[in-house]
């Protein structure tokens, strides 16, 4: 076997990356919009650009499916009013883990009781149609503080002093800052 000079391997990889780049751009052509135009390829190595283009292609091709149907079999929870507190607690933590296994992270939950969080999962999350992207790098973050579209929950329990100050500068009234009543350790996206 003849040893190839190291620079030949580097060029081969570079050619492979350029070919992959051309293929990804061709496949993205039907979805072409300003996000591809904003991509400054002079500032980005081709492998990084290819990762970005591949993630865009995965997004464009991903089906929109209710989250409960991301599971096999579909994840269905019993109605909350049919459960006592102990059963609800066990089902809640099982659902939280199952959601995390599908890369769904629940953010800002510490203001909700177990029953309230279960209701958010049952009523809002599981029936919500979302893009189902099969990638170990993509996480869907569900903001449980914004369930009602009211910023008061976020301001009261989660906003930093700087965020609260910025809000006050806008002339908006601030609720008192309080610690969340139901602190819990939920699984989080790895860094």
C-alpha positions as CSV (number, residue, x, y, z in Angstrom):
1,X,0.0,0.0,0.0
2,X,1.3,3.4,-1.0
3,X,1.1,6.1,1.7
4,X,-0.7,9.2,0.4
5,X,0.7,12.6,1.4
6,X,-1.3,14.2,4.2
7,X,-2.1,17.2,2.0
8,X,-3.9,14.8,-0.5
9,X,-6.2,13.6,2.3
10,X,-6.9,17.3,3.2
11,X,-7.8,18.1,-0.4
12,X,-10.0,15.0,-0.7
13,X,-11.9,16.0,2.4
14,X,-12.2,19.6,1.1
15,X,-13.5,18.3,-2.3
16,X,-16.0,16.1,-0.4
17,X,-17.2,19.0,1.6
18,X,-17.7,21.2,-1.5
19,X,-19.6,18.4,-3.2
20,X,-21.8,18.0,-0.1
21,X,-22.3,21.7,-0.1
22,X,-23.5,21.7,-3.7
23,X,-25.8,18.8,-3.1
24,X,-27.3,20.5,0.0
25,X,-27.8,23.8,-1.8
26,X,-29.5,21.9,-4.7
27,X,-31.8,20.1,-2.3
28,X,-32.7,23.4,-0.5
29,X,-33.5,25.2,-3.8
30,X,-37.3,24.6,-3.6
31,X,-37.2,26.2,-0.1
32,X,-34.9,29.0,-1.1
33,X,-35.5,32.2,0.9
34,X,-33.6,35.1,2.5
35,X,-32.1,32.9,5.2
36,X,-29.8,31.3,2.7
37,X,-28.9,34.7,1.2
38,X,-27.9,35.9,4.7
39,X,-25.4,33.0,5.0
40,X,-22.0,34.6,4.6
41,X,-19.9,31.8,3.3
42,X,-16.7,33.9,3.3
43,X,-16.8,33.9,7.1
44,X,-17.7,30.3,7.6
45,X,-15.7,27.1,6.9
46,X,-17.5,24.8,4.5
47,X,-18.1,22.0,7.0
48,X,-19.8,24.5,9.4
49,X,-21.9,25.8,6.5
50,X,-22.8,22.2,5.5
51,X,-24.0,21.6,9.1
52,X,-26.2,24.7,8.9
53,X,-27.5,23.8,5.5
54,X,-28.2,20.2,6.6
55,X,-30.2,21.5,9.6
56,X,-32.2,23.8,7.4
57,X,-33.0,20.9,5.1
58,X,-34.0,18.8,8.0
59,X,-36.3,21.6,9.2
60,X,-37.9,22.1,5.8
61,X,-38.5,18.3,5.4
62,X,-39.7,17.6,8.9
63,X,-43.4,16.7,9.2
64,X,-45.7,18.8,11.4
65,X,-47.2,16.3,13.9
66,X,-48.9,16.7,17.3
67,X,-46.3,16.1,20.0
68,X,-48.3,13.3,21.5
69,X,-47.9,11.4,18.2
70,X,-44.1,11.6,18.2
71,X,-44.3,8.5,20.4
72,X,-44.8,4.9,19.5
73,X,-47.5,4.3,20.7
74,X,-48.9,7.8,20.9
75,X,-48.4,9.4,24.3
76,X,-51.9,9.9,25.8
77,X,-52.4,10.9,29.4
78,X,-55.6,10.4,31.4
79,X,-57.6,13.6,32.1
80,X,-56.2,15.3,35.2
81,X,-59.6,15.4,37.0
82,X,-59.6,11.6,37.0
83,X,-56.4,11.3,39.0
84,X,-55.6,11.6,42.7
85,X,-52.4,13.6,43.6
86,X,-50.1,10.6,43.9
87,X,-51.1,9.0,40.6
88,X,-50.9,12.4,38.9
89,X,-47.4,13.0,40.3
90,X,-46.1,9.6,39.0
91,X,-47.7,10.1,35.6
92,X,-46.3,13.7,35.4
93,X,-42.7,12.6,36.0
94,X,-43.1,9.8,33.6
95,X,-44.4,12.2,30.9
96,X,-41.6,14.7,31.7
97,X,-39.0,12.0,31.1
98,X,-40.7,10.7,27.9
99,X,-40.8,14.3,26.6
100,X,-37.2,14.8,27.4
101,X,-36.3,11.5,25.6
102,X,-37.9,13.0,22.5
103,X,-35.7,16.1,23.1
104,X,-38.5,18.3,24.5
105,X,-37.3,20.5,27.4
106,X,-39.8,22.1,29.7
107,X,-38.6,25.5,30.8
108,X,-39.9,27.8,33.6
109,X,-42.1,25.3,35.4
110,X,-41.4,26.2,39.0
111,X,-44.4,28.5,39.4
112,X,-46.8,25.6,38.5
113,X,-48.0,22.9,40.9
114,X,-47.7,19.3,39.7
115,X,-51.4,19.4,38.7
116,X,-51.0,22.7,36.8
117,X,-47.9,21.4,35.0
118,X,-49.7,18.1,34.2
119,X,-52.6,20.2,32.7
120,X,-50.1,22.2,30.6
121,X,-48.7,18.9,29.2
122,X,-52.1,17.3,28.7
123,X,-53.9,20.4,27.3
124,X,-51.2,22.4,25.5
125,X,-48.1,20.3,24.8
126,X,-49.3,16.9,23.7
127,X,-51.9,18.2,21.2
128,X,-49.6,20.9,19.8
129,X,-48.5,20.4,16.2
130,X,-44.8,20.9,15.9
131,X,-42.0,20.1,13.4
132,X,-40.6,16.7,14.3
133,X,-36.9,16.8,13.5
134,X,-34.9,13.6,14.0
135,X,-31.6,14.9,15.2
136,X,-29.8,14.4,18.4
137,X,-28.7,18.1,18.4
138,X,-32.1,19.7,18.2
139,X,-34.2,20.4,21.3
140,X,-37.7,21.8,21.4
141,X,-38.0,24.2,24.4
142,X,-41.5,24.7,25.8
143,X,-41.8,27.9,27.7
144,X,-44.3,27.1,30.5
145,X,-44.2,30.6,31.9
146,X,-45.8,31.9,28.7
147,X,-48.7,29.4,28.6
148,X,-51.3,32.3,28.9
149,X,-49.3,34.9,27.0
150,X,-49.1,37.0,30.2
151,X,-45.5,38.3,31.0
152,X,-46.4,38.7,34.6
153,X,-45.4,35.1,35.5
154,X,-42.0,35.5,33.9
155,X,-41.5,38.9,35.5
156,X,-42.6,37.7,38.9
157,X,-40.6,34.4,39.1
158,X,-37.9,34.2,36.4
159,X,-36.7,37.6,35.1
160,X,-33.3,38.8,36.1
161,X,-33.0,42.2,37.9
162,X,-31.7,43.7,34.6
163,X,-34.7,42.3,32.6
164,X,-37.1,43.7,35.2
165,X,-35.3,47.0,35.1
166,X,-35.6,47.1,31.3
167,X,-39.3,46.2,31.5
168,X,-39.8,49.0,34.1
169,X,-38.1,51.5,31.7
170,X,-40.8,50.7,29.1
171,X,-43.3,52.2,31.6
172,X,-44.9,48.8,32.3
173,X,-45.9,48.0,35.9
174,X,-43.8,45.3,37.6
175,X,-45.2,42.5,39.8
176,X,-43.3,41.9,43.0
177,X,-40.3,39.5,42.5
178,X,-40.9,36.2,44.2
179,X,-39.2,32.8,44.4
180,X,-41.2,30.2,42.5
181,X,-43.3,28.1,44.9
182,X,-42.7,24.7,43.3
183,X,-38.9,24.3,42.6
184,X,-38.1,21.1,40.8
185,X,-35.2,19.7,38.9
186,X,-36.2,18.8,35.4
187,X,-34.0,17.2,32.8
188,X,-32.2,19.9,30.8
189,X,-30.6,20.1,27.4
190,X,-26.9,19.1,27.6
191,X,-24.5,21.9,27.0
